[in-house]
Amino acid sequence: MSCPGTALPPATLIQRLRHVFLHPEGRRGVRDMLPMVPGMAAWGLVTGVAMVKSGLDPWLALLMSLTVFAGSSQLASLPLITTGAPIWVVLLTACIVNLRFVIYSAQWRWYFGHLPRGQRVALSYLAADINYALFVKAWPEPEPRPGQIEYFVSGAVVVWVGWQIPSIVGIVLADAIPPQWGLGFAGTLALIGLTCSLLVDRATWICAAVAALAAVAAFALPYKLHIVVAVAAAVAAGLMMERPGGGGGRLAAAGRRSEP
């Protein structure tokens, strides 16, 4: 089954999505992802409100939500935009915050590396933290298997819809939502819950600890750059552990199994 792509005619895209959601692995992907939707929705709502409250035009906020589709980099970029930071700082911050997807993509390469480039690009847009955590839990052996695309796409669509709808609601109703609702605190709790769900092995626990220590050590940096430092440190730790002999990362283990 080929992955639905944005260049397909609407009728063909709907037909392929229907096949995905009717496939047994597609249904399993939906079941696995649905419990995560409330947390994603809370964080999406907070992000939508934050984009407008920071002074971003609602239409630009909507465009950012649909094209970037990465709450962490969106929120990391907002204070830089509002304080008038140079554009290169904003772009660099967004790129560094999303560096973790390099590690995710390196892992997904074992499952999807055989697909045509266009399909892999389409899948990369749908990639998210929670997708990665649940996918590698459902498919612990890093090798292509039937049903993996259906599982990935169905779960990713659930996450996309569960993020975009609350984010759009937050953008539209930002001025009508009173601060007394405490959405910022609710969003923080949701993010903590999502983060904990990603701590699936020793490597991710180590990366989380490195990120926390780096964030505290660099807290005095301007423009909230301690977030960038934390992400860069965690990505560096993850890449070091994925090297051969680096401490039992999933990619390293897969490489050892493939050796003669």
VOGU-3710 file (C-alpha; in Angstrom, 3 decimals, decimal comma):
1> mscpgtalpp> 0,000/0,000/0,000  1,454/3,358/-0,946  1,340/6,257/1,441  -1,240/8,957/0,711  0,522/12,011/-0,652  -0,523/15,606/-0,999  -0,266/15,524/-4,835  -2,928/12,824/-5,209  -6,420/13,697/-6,497  -8,911/14,070/-3,617
11> atliqrlrhv> -10,875/10,953/-4,611  -7,719/8,822/-4,697  -6,484/10,256/-1,407  -9,818/9,520/0,296  -9,798/5,984/-1,088  -6,294/5,319/0,213  -7,072/6,802/3,608  -10,151/4,596/3,776  -7,955/1,572/3,086  -5,546/2,682/5,818
21> flhpegrrgv> -8,225/3,041/8,483  -9,955/-0,237/7,550  -6,693/-2,190/7,659  -6,235/-4,199/10,900  -2,944/-2,434/11,657  -4,548/0,886/10,816  -7,247/0,223/13,386  -4,575/-0,758/15,905  -2,756/2,508/15,236  -5,936/4,455/15,976
31> rdmlpmvpgm> -6,566/2,490/19,184  -3,009/3,061/20,406  -3,099/6,779/19,634  -6,538/7,756/20,946  -5,524/7,773/24,658  -2,869/10,381/23,801  -5,308/12,769/22,111  -6,523/14,625/25,258  -2,978/15,630/26,153  -2,213/16,612/22,571
41> aawglvtgva> -5,451/18,609/22,401  -4,669/20,534/25,581  -1,198/21,405/24,333  -2,522/22,347/20,885  -5,094/24,670/22,446  -2,408/26,338/24,563  -0,166/26,744/21,533  -2,952/28,312/19,459  -3,760/30,801/22,201  -0,084/31,577/22,805
51> mvksgldpwl> 0,554/32,366/19,141  -2,190/35,008/19,057  -1,492/36,377/22,544  2,145/36,904/21,557  1,013/39,324/18,837  1,074/37,018/15,820  -1,643/37,728/13,263  -4,314/34,995/13,436  -3,874/34,138/9,746  -0,108/33,789/10,223
61> allmsltvfa> -0,727/31,718/13,340  -3,019/29,437/11,337  -0,433/29,110/8,577  2,272/28,360/11,147  0,156/25,668/12,788  -0,614/23,912/9,491  2,858/24,107/7,955  5,211/23,806/10,916  3,145/21,245/12,876  5,615/21,215/15,763
71> gssqlaslpl> 4,395/22,712/19,011  7,772/22,789/20,722  9,482/24,757/17,954  6,441/27,020/17,593  6,502/27,906/21,282  10,284/28,270/21,303  10,113/30,692/18,380  7,302/32,879/19,746  9,258/34,707/22,490  12,047/35,364/20,002
81> ittgapiwvv> 9,592/36,830/17,498  7,903/39,041/20,099  11,230/40,376/21,411  12,431/41,251/17,908  15,224/38,703/17,743  17,054/38,432/14,395  15,368/36,084/11,952  18,417/33,827/11,860  18,083/33,299/15,609  14,402/32,349/15,200
91> lltacivnlr> 15,123/29,919/12,370  18,148/28,421/14,120  16,126/27,942/17,300  13,326/26,159/15,446  15,813/23,923/13,650  17,718/23,016/16,816  14,525/22,294/18,767  13,502/19,902/15,981  16,878/18,177/15,770  15,409/15,264/17,695
101> fviysaqwrw> 13,617/14,311/14,468  17,002/13,455/13,000  17,195/10,628/15,517  13,585/9,638/14,883  14,156/9,595/11,121  17,305/7,526/11,521  15,209/4,964/13,400  12,315/5,025/10,918  14,845/4,482/8,114  14,959/0,814/9,095
111> yfghlprgqr> 11,208/0,525/8,505  10,554/2,934/5,614  13,918/3,253/3,855  12,725/1,057/0,982  9,861/3,422/0,074  10,118/5,980/-2,767  11,425/9,382/-1,714  8,082/11,125/-2,272  6,320/8,788/0,152  9,062/9,240/2,745
121> valsylaadi> 8,698/13,028/2,468  4,937/12,713/3,040  5,534/10,513/6,075  8,089/12,980/7,462  5,482/15,739/7,617  3,270/13,536/9,814  6,116/12,499/12,118  5,690/13,495/15,766  7,169/12,566/19,136  4,277/10,433/20,279
131> nyalfvkawp> 4,110/8,682/16,881  7,719/7,629/17,317  7,267/6,365/20,869  4,230/4,244/20,053  5,542/3,029/16,696  8,788/1,601/18,076  6,807/0,045/20,910  4,449/-1,638/18,433  7,280/-2,685/16,089  10,330/-3,354/18,290
141> epeprpgqie> 12,276/-5,150/15,559  13,764/-2,493/13,215  12,835/-4,079/9,899  10,044/-3,648/7,308  6,879/-5,579/8,078  3,398/-5,646/6,477  1,027/-3,159/8,050  3,642/-0,699/9,303  2,630/2,079/6,898  -1,043/1,644/7,795
151> yfvsgavvvw> -0,206/1,747/11,509  1,969/4,846/11,127  -0,416/6,804/8,874  -3,584/6,062/10,859  -1,980/7,057/14,147  -0,335/10,101/12,598  -3,641/11,329/11,157  -5,267/10,970/14,588  -2,468/13,059/16,108  -2,646/15,642/13,314
161> vgwqipsivg> -6,389/16,122/13,715  -6,119/16,023/17,518  -3,537/18,802/17,354  -4,835/21,021/14,570  -8,465/21,329/15,669  -7,675/22,511/19,230  -4,881/24,724/17,883  -7,275/26,399/15,443  -9,849/26,787/18,215  -7,178/28,463/20,356
171> ivladaippq> -6,263/30,803/17,513  -9,871/31,784/16,816  -10,937/32,135/20,455  -7,680/33,460/21,908  -9,175/36,825/22,894  -12,274/35,198/24,373  -10,427/32,750/26,656  -9,804/34,388/30,062  -6,413/33,987/31,745  -8,222/32,652/34,825
181> wglgfagtla> -8,725/29,365/33,030  -5,079/28,586/33,643  -4,492/27,047/30,230  -0,767/27,599/30,515  -0,573/25,342/33,556  -2,859/22,771/31,928  -0,677/22,784/28,837  2,431/22,313/30,956  0,861/19,304/32,655  -0,112/17,887/29,259
191> ligltcsllv> 3,431/18,342/27,971  4,854/16,614/31,044  2,511/13,696/30,458  3,500/13,429/26,797  7,180/13,673/27,702  6,907/10,875/30,239  5,251/8,659/27,639  8,356/9,036/25,453  10,718/7,683/28,118  10,650/4,154/26,771
201> dratwicaav> 14,219/2,931/27,405  17,513/3,740/29,102  18,710/5,926/26,226  15,682/8,237/26,358  15,960/8,549/30,137  19,594/9,584/29,780  18,722/12,127/27,074  15,968/13,566/29,273  18,369/13,914/32,196  20,986/15,591/29,999
211> aalaavaafa> 18,368/18,017/28,653  17,160/18,910/32,149  20,668/19,558/33,448  21,609/21,607/30,379  18,432/23,711/30,647  19,125/24,535/34,294  22,783/25,319/33,626  21,962/27,654/30,721  18,852/29,247/32,245  20,446/32,708/32,375
221> lpyklhivva> 20,829/32,935/28,588  18,683/35,569/26,821  15,811/34,859/24,404  15,049/31,594/26,256  18,048/30,069/24,524  18,428/27,625/27,418  15,747/25,598/25,609  17,952/25,433/22,518  20,953/24,400/24,629  18,899/21,653/26,306
231> vaaavaaglm> 17,675/20,241/22,989  21,142/20,357/21,428  22,642/18,591/24,441  19,965/15,889/24,396  20,375/15,300/20,648  24,153/15,096/21,037  23,755/12,561/23,853  21,344/10,519/21,752  23,651/10,482/18,739  26,600/9,434/20,894
241> merpgggggr> 24,633/6,518/22,312  23,518/5,418/18,851  27,137/5,100/17,697  28,580/1,559/17,691  29,592/0,832/21,263  27,789/3,928/22,458  25,585/2,278/25,029  22,863/0,113/23,570  20,704/2,465/21,541  18,102/0,937/19,245
251> laaagrrsep> 20,010/1,775/16,077  23,270/0,446/17,480  21,542/-2,774/18,503  20,058/-3,113/15,043  23,459/-2,580/13,494  24,984/-5,291/15,674  22,244/-7,740/14,652  22,886/-7,045/10,971  26,609/-7,785/11,223  27,748/-11,172/9,864
//
